Structure formats: structure tokens, C-alpha cells
Amino acid sequence: MPEQLTGVIERITFHNEDNGYCVLRVSAQGHRELITVVGHLQQVVAGEYISATGDWVTDRVHGMQFKAVEMQTQPPQSVEGIIRYLGSGLIKGIGPRYAKRIVDVFGERTLDVIDRSPTFLAQVKGIGPKLIEKIRKSWEETRGARKIMVFLHSLKIGPARATKIYRHFTERGEEPITAIKANPYRLGNEIWGIGFKQSDEIALNLGIALNSPFRAQAAVRHVLAEETNNGHVGYPEELVIQKACELTGIDAVGIIDAVEQLRITDEIVRDSPAAVTKNARRRCPLAELPTGNLLFLRPFFLAESGVARAVKMLAHGPHPLAAVSVDDLLHWSEQRMKITFADSQRAAIRAAVTHKLLVITGGPGTGKTTIVRAIIEIFERYQLRVLLTAPTGRAAKRLSESTGREAKTIHRLLEFTPGTREFARNRENPLPVDLLVVDETSMVDVLLMNKLLQAVPPWACVVLVGDVDQLPSVGAGAVLTDLITAQTVPVARLTEVHRQAESSWIVRAAHAINQGEEPLSAPPGGHGDFYFIEANQPEAIIERIIQMVRDRIPAKFQLDPFRDIQVLSPQVKTLLGVQNLNRELQAVLNPARPGVAEVKKYDTVFRVGDKVMQIRNNYDREVFNGDIGRVVTIDTSEHALFVDYDGRRVEYDFADLDELQLAYAISVHKSQGSEYPAVVIPLHTQHYLMLQRNLLYTGITRGRQLVALVGSRKALWKAYSTAETKTRYSLLKWRLLPHDDDDNNR
């Protein structure tokens, strides 16, 4: 016969927000000492009154416990319970100190006052209008989230995501429960961290039929969204249908109907290489024409089409420097910079002053920076306006340092407005520029490139600089590669490694890898900057990496483990993946210790001092995928964590911590556009599927003073000898071909 237990929650020993499992210390009626209660609650706060049904069990490690099969909580009634309840951090703005002050004034009526008459809080010393408004808003949010919690409890949605759901719908003026019941698949489309699988479970629990058209359409949207995350702009229709069928169990006819319905509502677009090249004047060099239709989510179709149109438009018209002598400019530039340009550098400068659109590509040490500086000075000599931009803050900072001129991220250049989520600079309000230089172009995906090119006025020149041998952008598309492959835009390839760069072991290693050759390691004990440290077992590799990051590199090179050393891994999971390496490195560089605040989010503990990375674009906070900072403050009473990004403090609500991950180790993909004084890369056959030449090349070229590969020779061989690159489905290179109707559209 199950027993009943009631009491007050004194302490929360453990609470898993994912599944609600918790271990509580409870002051229970009829018991002199605190007892341990284990069970499931989606949200739990110290000080609450608890009633539980279950049985007493004896745990071999923890002794006697009350194992609850059902638990319910209620707000506390006693003065002591209310103080503990409010002081737990439940309400932003109320910590233990203010909790006692408020309860001293209102006693057992405290929760009723906050709920019904929060303006009365002005009677409490130190609480003014701004704090009252913060408390009122937080209380309403908590109450609303708790209401949703009752609805979502059986649907296995944790409290953090319930809070995000509540905010998302209420900010749009919608009642959350009504909106979810009407179309639960909106959760997967609109809420960060909730995918198709979870929203599908909710939908089925709410009675949506297995073969529902809503479910089929949601599956098609999900497949296309997943493939854009994998780098594809569009995706073969037959594969979309196949994957949606496998995902849902719906037959092909139902999925085909869903595709047609989504086309009717203009959510997806069907296009084909044959349709794109119908009026093309020539074939795309080096690119076989794929067969079949591609399906595009509409924003990606519009972006790809927009890039192609903008490139064609910008490539035509008079050049601002059309009346000047190119030879004279080259001579003037060499004298001014006190250098003699190599043939490929002269060709690049000549192209920049004769063509309105130019791609400059080359590996490390080939002089891309020198050429960019020369081109900028030539344009400035004639009082032409020059703007410099790069996709990330770190890349923009590097561009600024190398040119001695201001450089902005693309988002800042285009004047992104968080309130409207739009760019102020566009076709109707173009940039005030005659020459736009875009660095690290290989990182720019099709969506961002479209926004950038739309804001370039028709008279301006654009120079796109990048290393085409690096990994393509994290986002959809391979814009730089497609521009080069289509051969419709002049391309300046810098090939000569200059004398100063030839002394760098890093530069030599990068070029060897790019040619499919084994990179040479500097001799041990010397003054080289590229080393291969052999270790064959994953545990030994981890041990070596920890020694290097914590001890050896700081001691020999006087580099800071947090600021200057970056571990790059080919994968996220596995023992040598990003997740586990972060746990290992956090444990030695920033371990738990008394007085250091921390907060747990899912399987990650964040502490003050941790190195962290933003993993999605957040336009409201103006932080973007790949930005790295340090945790400077964790305020449990405010439910807030603060990160310093190069001197700018950004606040995160605890509910939004799934946007952050530890960054002692990051993936090679996430490192694009950045340079670090020292880079350490594990290489093992665990990473087999990711051991590709362009991935290793990208990782090595991130290091400025030191690069160390730690791993097995077999994995190194696999990486530098494998040049296969995954196809990214896109029609951009065919859209870039000249068409018969281009002259009419100009």
C-alpha cells in the first residue's frame, strides 16, 4: 500500500531539467530529521510545500529514501517557507536579502501582494519602481510558465524550454497553450532547441493523426531545414520524399501531397538545373549538370537567386578608375609600399582596377594582405570611398590590424536593427562605398552574401578575398567556390609563397597538406612553430593535450591557456570530440571551487571564468555563431549569466544557456575566420569520417605562432591524403552563367 508524505522542501540536492528527476531534502511531518525524497517534478523550488505518494526504499549508497511515484508542490504558507521560496532565485530581482525584507513587511500575505498588488512593494526599503517592474514581469512569466508546465508535464518538456515557449508566444500576443494545440509543429519550427522529433511526440500525444497532412508538411520542412544546416541550399526532391517517409512512416503519396501543398503556400520552391540553364549561353566549366529537381525553402531560393542577379549586375558598368593608367598605378604602388610585386600579385592589382568584381584567393604566405592594402591605397589616392568587412568579429579585427583601417562585421556594416530584425542597408538604402573589400569570403553563406550584395550600389567595386581550399561556410552554400567554378567573375590566384613566410613551418605544412603531402614537423627542442606529437591511444592524446595547454605551451611561449591557446577537434562527439575535451579541459583549467559561482544547464556546468562560445546567431543580443567570450558573472537571484565578448558584456537568462557551449575546445568548422596564437589539434581514427584535407588545412591555418598536432600517424595520413569533399546541393554556379535575357534585366 503506497504511503503519503507531506512537508517543506529545504534543499534541492539534484534536479535534471530534461526529465524532471530530482533528489530533495524535505522537512516532513512526523520526522525529526530531514529525509531524502526522490521522484520527478518538472519545476521545483526550495521552500515549496510538497505532498508525495510512494514507498520507503533502502539505497545501497545513500541509505533510506522515500521513492515517490507522484509528487505535487504548492507555494509555501509559513513565513520561513516564503523567505526561502523567494530567496531561491525564483523571481528576478529578489535574492535572500530582499526576500527577508519583503516578508518582514507583508508576512504570510507576501505572495498574494506580489501576485495582485506588486506596487505595494514600494513600502519595502530599497525597492523602487524599476525593481518593482522587474519583479512584476518575472512573477507573471514564472506564473505563466508554471501554467504551461502543467500542460507540458506529460509531454516531457522541461522548465527551461517551457519558459522559452511562454516567452515566444506571449511576445507575439498569442496564448501559448492555444497556439500549441492548434499546431504543435510550430514548436519545432520556431523554438530553438526543439526539433521535429519532440514536436512530433507532442503532436501525437495531442491527438494528431499519424498520416495527418500537418505532420507530413512538418516532416518535409524539417528535412529541408536539416539539410540547410548540413550546408545544402536546396535538396533533391526524391531524397526529401525518401527521408520524410522514413521519418514519419507516411507513404510517398502523402509526402508528395505535402510537397505540393507547401509549394502552393509558397513555403518551398522547386527548381532544376535544366530550368536554370535553359537560356544559358554556355555550360558551367568543371561542373557536371545534375539531373532531377531540387526543393528549396523559400528564403534560401530567394537568397541564391539574389546572389546570382547581384553578381551579374555588379560586374557591369563603368569602373571608377577607368581613366587611369594601370601600369602607372602598379609602379606608384610598388614605390609607396617599397616592395616588388610577384607576377600573380601584379595580375591581382591589375584585375582590381579594371574589373568591378574580383575574387582574390590564395593560401597562407601568398600575400593576400599585401594586395588588399595596395588596392585600398590606390582607390584612396583618388578620394574614392572604401569599406572593409568580414563575417566575424575576430576576422574583422584581423583585417583592421593588417590594413590599418576600420573593418566591421557584415552585420554591423549593414546596420542590423534587433528590434525589426532587418538590415538598414539594402537596395533602397545602399552603402556609401566605391570599393568594398570582403575578407574570409569562404565563411560567408548564401543568406548573408545575398544581404551584403543587395546593399552594394551599382557603381561600386567589390573585392572578395578568401582561401578557397579551406572548409566552406558553416551555413548553407559554397559561395566562394561557386563563384570561382562558374568562371563568370575574374579570379586572381596567388600561388607564390613569399620569402618571409617560407621560414614558417606552419606555412610549409599548410601547403604540403594542400598538395596531399605529409607535413614536416619542426625538430623537437628547436624554435619551430609546427609540431606533430605522436600518441596512439585516445586517453594518451587527452593527457598530452592537457599537459600542453595547461603547462608546456604557457611555460615555453608565455601564452595564456584561456586567451591564447585554442584546441580544435574534427568532431563534436567521441572521446576526442569537442564535448569531452571541454569537460576535461574545464576540470583542469577552471575546476569547481568554493566561492566560484556556477550553474548547470543540461549536461554542462558553466562557471565564472569559463571560456564559452555562442552557437547560434542572436540578433537581439548582437552575438553570432562562433563568437567566443568569458563568463564574468553568474547571478542566481537574477537567473542571469554575463559573458564578456572583447569588452562588451552580454546578459543571458538561464533559460537561454542552450545558446552557449564551453569553448576550451571547438570544432574546426567553428574556428573559421579566426586566428589564435596557438592551436592544438587531436587526430585519431575515431575521427575517421571527418579526416579530410580541407579540414586539416583549415585547422592548421588558424594558428599564428604555434600549431601542434597530437595523434596517430595513420590518422594524419588519412587526413592529408583524402581530398574528397561532400557535395553541397546548390544551383548557384549555374545561375551565375550568362543568359540571353541578362541584358534585358540589367
N, C-alpha and C positions, 0 to 999 in steps of 0.2 A: 504494500500500500504506500504510494508516494506521500512524502511528508511536506508540510508547509513551513516556510521560514520567512520572517519579516525583520527588517532592521534598516540601518542607515549605512550607506557606502562611505567608509572612512578613507579608503585608499584604493586606487586602481593600479594593480601590480602589472597587468598586461592587457592590452586591447588591440586586436587585429581589425583594422578598419575595413579590410576586404571582406572577411566572412563574419565579423561581429564577435568572434570568440574572445572571451575576457576572463581574467582572473581578478577577483575582487576581495578586499579585506572589509568585512562587514561587522558592525556592532549590532548583533542580533538580539532580539528579545529572548530572555531566558538563558542567555550565555554571558558569563562574566568577562571572558576574553574575546578578542577579535577572532572571527572564524574566516576560513577561505571558502569562497563560493566561485565555482567555475560554470560557465554556460555561454550563451550567445545573446548579445544586445547590440543593436546597430549603433546606438549612441548611449554613452554613459558618462555621468558627471559625478565627481566626489561631492558628497552632501545629500544626494538624492535618497529618497525613501524607496526601498526595494521589497518586493514580495516575490518569492520564488517557490516553485514546486519541483521536488526531486528526491534524491536519496543520498545518504551518507556513504562515502566510499573511503577506502584507505589507499593512498598513493604510496608506492614503494619509496619514492624520494621525498615527497612533500608531506606525507602523513595524512591525517584525517581532513577530508574536504566534503563540502556539500555540492554534489553534482546536480545542477538544475536542468530540467528538461524544458522549463518555461519560466521566464522572468519578466516582470513588469516594473517600471520605475515611475515615480511621481515626484514633483518638486517637494523639497523639504518643508516642514511646518515649524520646526523649532528654530529659535534664534541662532544657535550654534550651527545647525544644518544649513541655514540660509547663508551665513557668513562663508562657510566652506564652499557652498554651491556657487555663489557669485565670485568668490576669490579664486576659483579653479581656472579662470580664463574663458569661461563660457561666453561672457559678454565683453566685447571690445571696449576698452576704457575703464573697466573695473578689475582691479587686481585685489590682492588680500587687504591692502591698506584702505582703499576706498570701500571695499565690501564691508569692513567693520564700521567705518564712518556712517555709511548709509543705514546699516541695520541698527546702529546706536540711535539714529533719529526715528526710524519707522518701525523697528521691531518686527513682529510677525506679519505686519502689513506690507513689508518691503516689496515682495514680488508683485502684489496687487498694485502698488503705487507705480512700479516700473511699467507694468502692463497697461494700466489705464490712465495714469496721470503723471507721466515722466517729468513734466515741468516742475512738479513739487520737489524734484531732486535739487533744485536751486537752494533749498534750505540747508543742504549739506555743505560744510566748509570746503572750499576748493573746487566745487563743481559749478562751472559756468555754462552759458548757452551752447558753446561749441561741443563740450563734452556731453551735455545732455542730448544733443542731436546725434552724436556718435553712439551713445548708449541706446537711444530710442531705435535707431536704424538697425543696430546689431541685434537688439532684442526681437524686433519684428522679423529679421532674417532668420534668427535661431528658431523662433516660434513657427515661421513658415516652413523651414527645413524639417522641423520635428513633425509637422503635419504631413509633409511629404514622406517622412521616414516611415510613418505608419503604413502609408500606401505602398512604399517601395521595399519594406522589410522582407516580405515573402519573395520579392523579385531579385534579392541578393545585390542590392545597390548599397554601397557603404555610405557613411555620413558625409565624407568629404565630397563625394560626387553628388550626393543629394543636395548639398549646399550649392554646388555649381549649377545643378539643374534648376533649383529655385531661382537663383540669380538670373540665369539665362532667360527664362520665360517671363519673369516679373519685369525685367528691364525692357522687354518688348511689349509690356502691357497685357500679357497672357496669363491665364490661370494655369499653373503647371500641370496639375492632375488632369484637368480637362484636355489640355493640349496633348499630353502623353497618351491618354485613352483614345483620342481622335486619330493619332498617327504615331505610334511608338517608335517607328523607324526614324523619326526626326532626331531622336537621341543619338543615333549613330552618325547622322549627317552633321549635327550642329554642336554636339558636346565633345570637347577634347577629352580623349581617354576612354570614350565609349564607342566601340566598334559595332560591326554588323552582328557578330555573334551574341553579344549581350543584349542589344536592342531586339534581336530576333527572339531570344528567350523571353523577354518581357512581352513582346507582341503575342507569342504563342500562349503565354500564361493569361493574357487578357482576352483570349478567345479568337485571335486572328487565325483564319483557316490556313492549313499548310500550303494550299495552292492559290492563296489569295493574290490577286493582281498587285496589291500593295507590296506584298512580300517579294514577288518576282521583280518588280521595279526596283525595290530597295537593293536586291541582290545585284542587279545589273549596275546600279550606281556604285555599289560597294566595290565590285570587281574593277570598274574603271578607275575609281579613286585609288585603290590599292596599286594598280599598275602605274598611275602617275607618280605615286610615291616610290615606285621602282625605277623611275626615270623615263617612262614612256609618255609621249604626248597623246597619241591615240593607241588603240589596241585592236588586233584583228578580230573582226566580228565573230568568226567561228570559235575563237578561243574564249571570247567573252561569254558566248552562249554555253560553251562546254563548262567553264568554271562556275557560272551561275547555276547550272543544272546540278553540278557536284555539290555546291554549297547548300542548296535548298531541297534537292530531291524532286523539284518540279521538272516536268518533261520539257523537251526542247520547244514544243509548240507554245507552252505557257511563257517561256523566256522570250521567244521571238515576238509574241504579242506584247510583252513588256517593253522590248526594244522599240517597237513601232509606236507604242503609246508615249514613251519618253521622247521620241522624235517629234510626235505631234505637239507635245507640250514644250518643245524646243529646249529640253534639258540636255539632250545629246544630239550629235551631228554625225551623219555617215558621209564618208568621203573615200576616194580611192586614188591610187597613183595614176590610173588610166584617165580619170576625170581631170586630175591636176595637170597632166602633161598633154592633154588633148590638143591645145594650141601652142605648145612649146616649140620654139624654133630649133632646138637641138636636144640631144639626150644629156642626162647628167653624167659627167665623167666619173669613172671608178665606182659607180653605184648601180647595181642591178635593180631593175624595176620590179618591186614585189607585186604579187597578184592578190586579188581579193580586196574586200572593203575594210577600212578601219573605222572604229567608232571613237568619237571624241566627246568628253564632257564639254559642254558649250564654251566655258571660259578658256579652255586650252585650245580649242579650234580657233576661236577669235584671236587669241594671242599669236598662234603660229601664222595665221593668215596676215595679221597685223605686222609682224616682223618682216615677212616677205614683201609686203607692199611698201613699208617704210624703207627697207634697204634699196629697193628699186627707185623710189622717189629721191632718196638722198644721193644716190650715185650719179644723178644727172644735174644739169645746170652749171653755170659758170663758177669756176674756182675763185676764191677771194684773192689768190696770188697769181692769177693767170697772166698778168702783165709783167712779171718779174723774170729775171734770168736764173734758171735753176743752177747752172754752173757757178754763177757769181754767189748764189746763196750757199752752196756747198763750200766754196773757198772761204767765204766770210765766217761760216760756222766753224770750220776747222781752225781758223786763226783765233776765233773767240774762245774756243774750248781747249786750244793748244794740244790738239790731237790730230792724227791722220786716220780717217775712217777706212775701215775694210770695205772691200767691194760690196758685200751684202748690206753693210750699213749705208753706204752711198746710195744703193738702189732703194733702200727703205725711205731715206730722206727725199729722194727724187720722186718716189711714188706719193709721199705725203703732200708735196707741194704741187702735184699735178692731178691728183685724184681726190674726190670729195669723201670717199670712203675707203679705208685701208685696214687690213689686218697685218699686224706685226707679230710673228711667232718665233720662238727660239728657246733653247734650254738655258740652264744656269751658266753664267760667264760669257754669254754671247753678245752682251752689250745692249740689251733692250732698254735699260735705264738711260744709257748714253744717248741713244737715238731719240727717246722721248724728250729728253732735255733739249736736244738740238732742234727738234721740231717745234717745241714750245717757244724757244728763243727766236726762231725765225718768224713765227706768227706775231710774237710780241714786238718784234722790230718794226712791224708795220701797224702797230697800235690795234691789232685785232684781239678780240676778247677770247680768253682761254679758260676753260673749266676742266678740272680733273676729278675723276670719280673712280670708285672701286666698290665691289659688292659688300665688303665687311669693314668694320671699324679698324681692325688691325691692318688690313690691306690698304685702306685709305691713309692710315698713319704712315705706313712704309712708303707709299707713293709721295706723300708730302715731304718726308725726310729726304728722299732721294732726289727730288726736284727743287726743293727749297720754296715750294709754293703750296697754298692751301689745297687740300683734297678732301672731298666729302664722300660719305657713303651714298649710294644711289638713292636710298630712301630720303636722306637729308637733302640731297641735291634737288630732288623732285618735290621737296617740301610736303612730306606726308603729314596729313592732319588727322590725329587719332579720333577726334570727335566725329568726323564724317567718314573716316576710313578711306579717304581719297587723296590722290596727289594733286596739289595745287598747280603743278606744272604739267601741261598736256598740250594737245594740238592747238587748242584755243588760246592757251597762255604758255607759249614756248619759253625755253631757257634763253637768257640773254647771252648768246655764245656764237663765236665764229669757228672755234676749234674745241671739240670735246674729246678728251683722252680718257678711255676706259681701260683700267688695268685689271689684271686677273680675270679676263673675259671668259676663260674656261669655266669659271664658277657661276656665271650668270645664266639662270634658267630662262625658258621661253616666256614665262609670265612677266618676269622683271625686265627682260630685254624689250619686250613689246612696250611696256610703260615708259622705258627710257627713250626708245627711238621715237615714240609719238611726241615727246616733248622737245625734240631737236628741230629747230627751224629749217626750212628747205634750203637756205643759203649756206648753212654751216657744214664744216668738215668734221668727220668722225674717224678717230684712230682707235682701233680695238687691239689691245695688247694682251697677249696671253701665251701660255705654253700648251700647245695642242696635245702634247704627249702625256700631260697629266690626266688624272681622272676627270670625267665630265662632271657637270654640276650635280649637287645633291638633289635639286628639284628637277622637274621634267625637261627633257630635251638635251641636245648636244649642240648648242647654237654655234659655238666657235668651229667645231668640226664640220658642221653642215655648211657654214659659210665658205670654208676652205675647199671642201669637196665639190661644191656646186661650181666653183671657178667662175663666178659672176662678179666677184669682188677682188681687186688686186691684193695679192698676198706677198708680203716681204718675209722671207725665211732667213733668219740669222743662224749661221752654221759655225762660223769660226769661234773657237774658244780663245779669248784674249790672254795675253802673256801673264798678266797679274792673276787671272783666275786659274791658269794652268797649274799653279803651285798648290791649289786646294785639292786635297784628297776627296772631299765631298763632291766637287765639280767633276773630277775624273771618274768617281764611282757612278755618279748620275748618268754621265754619257755612256759609260760601259754598259750599264743596265739597259739603257735605251737602245743599245745596239745588240742586246741579247748576250752580253759577255759578263763573266764573273767580275764583280768589283774587287779591286785590290785593297786590302786593309793596311793601314799605316803600321809600321813596326811597333811592337809594344815598348813603352817607356820613352818614346820619342815625342815629337811635337806635332804629330799629325792631327787631323780633325775628323777622320773616318776610320772606325774600327769594327771588325767582326769578332765577337766573343762567342766561341763555340760552347754550347751546352745542349744536351740532347733530351733530357727529361723535363717535362713542364715544371715540376717542383724546383729543379735546379735553375731553370730560367727565371722563375719568380724570385728566387733567392738572390741571383746575380743582379736583377733589375733593382731590387730593394737596396742592395749594397751600393749600387752605382748612384741611385737617386738620393739616398739619404746621406751617404758618406763620401764615396770616391770622387764623384764629379764636383760637389761643393768644395772638397778639400784641394783638388788639383787645379780647378779652373775658377775658383771663387764665385761660383754661381749659386743662386738661391733655389732650393728644391721646389718652392711653390711658384715663384715668378719666372724662373729662367729655364727650368727643365720640364719637358713635356714627353710623356710616354704615349706612343701611338701604336694601336693594335689593329691588325687587319680585320678583326671580328669583334662583335659585341658579347656574344656568349662564349662558352667553353672556359676551361681553366685559365687560359691565357687571353681571354677576351676582356673587353673594356670593363664589364661589370665586376668580375672577380678581381682584376688588377686594382680597381678603385678601392675595393674593400681592403685588400692587402696593403696598399699604399696609405690609405687613411689610417689604418691601425698603427703604422709606424711614424707617420708624419704629423698626425693630428688625433691622437687617441683620446678616449673618454677620460676625463679627469675632473676632480672636484672644482666647482666654480665656473666651469665652461658649459654654457647653455647648449642644449641640443634638442632636436625634435625629430621624431621618426615619421616617415611617410612611406607606406608600403614596406618594401624591404631595404630602404635606405635611411640611414641616420645622418642628418645634417647637423654640423657643429659650427659654432663660431670659429672662424679661421679656415674653414674648408674652402677648397678651390672648386668652383661649380661652373656649369655651363648651361645656358638656355638652349632648349632643344626644339623650340617652335617659334615662329615669328609671332610676337605680341606687339601689335601696333599701338595699343593703349599705353603700354609701359615703354615703348620705343626700345625694346630689346629684341634681338633677332637670333634665329637659329645659328648656333655656333659661337655666340658671344660668351666670353669667359670672364668671371669675376671672383671675388672672395666674399664669403659670408662675414659680415661685420657685427650684426646684432640679431638676436632672437628674443622676441618679446612675447612671452607666453600669455600675459594678460591681454595683449592686443591681438593675439593669434597672428603675429606678423614676423616675417624674416626679412632682413635687409641685406642686399648684395651690393658691393661696390664694384662698378664697372669703370675702370680708369678714372676714378674721381667722382663718378656720378652714382648716388645711392638710389637703388630701386627697391620698392617695397613689394613683398609677396604675401598674400594671405596664405595661411596654412592650407586652405583648400586648393590652392593653385601650385603647390610644390611639385606636382607631377610635371610641371614645365621645366624643372631643373634636374640635373643629374651631377654626381661628383665628376670632377674633371682632372684628377691626377693622371688618369689615362683617358684618352678619347680615341675615336676611330680615325683612321687615316682620312676618310671622306670628310669628317667634320673639321679636319685641320686645314683644308684648302683655303688659300688666301692668307694664311698666317705664316709667320716665321718665328722660330724660337731659338734662343742662344744654344740650347742643347736638346737633342731629340734621341730618345731610346725606343727601339722597335723590337718587340719579340717576334721571332719567326719559328714556326713549328709546323709539322704536318697536320696538327689539329686544325690549322687554318687552310687546309688543302684547297677548298673551293675558291678561296679569296687570294691565293698566291698568284698574282698576276703582275706582269711587268709594269704596267702603268700605275698600279697601286704602290709597289715598292719604290718606283721612281718618284711618285708624288711624296711619299713619306720622307725619303732621303732629302729631297729638295726643300723640305720645311726647316732643316737645320742650318744655322748660320755659323756657329763656332765649333760644334761637335755633333756628330751622328754616330750612334753605336747600335749595331745590330746584334741581338743576343738570341742565339738559337742554333738550329742544326744546319749543316751544310746541304743536306738533302732538301730542306725547305727553301734555302737560299737559291739553290739550283732551280727548283720548281718555279720560284718567283721570277727570276730574271730570264728564264728560257720560255715562259708562257706568255705569248703575245695575243692570245685570244681575247677579244673584247665582246661583251654582251651587246646584242643588237638593241638599240633604243628605237622603238617604233615611232616614226615621225614622217611627215611629208615635206618638211621644210626645205630640204635640198632640191626637191622637185618644184616646189612653189617658187624658189629663187630663180629658176630658169627664165630667160627672156621669153615672153609670149607675144603673139601677134597683136593682142589688144593692149599691150603695155603703153604704147604711145598715146592711145586714146584716153587712158586713165591718168596720164601724167598731168 
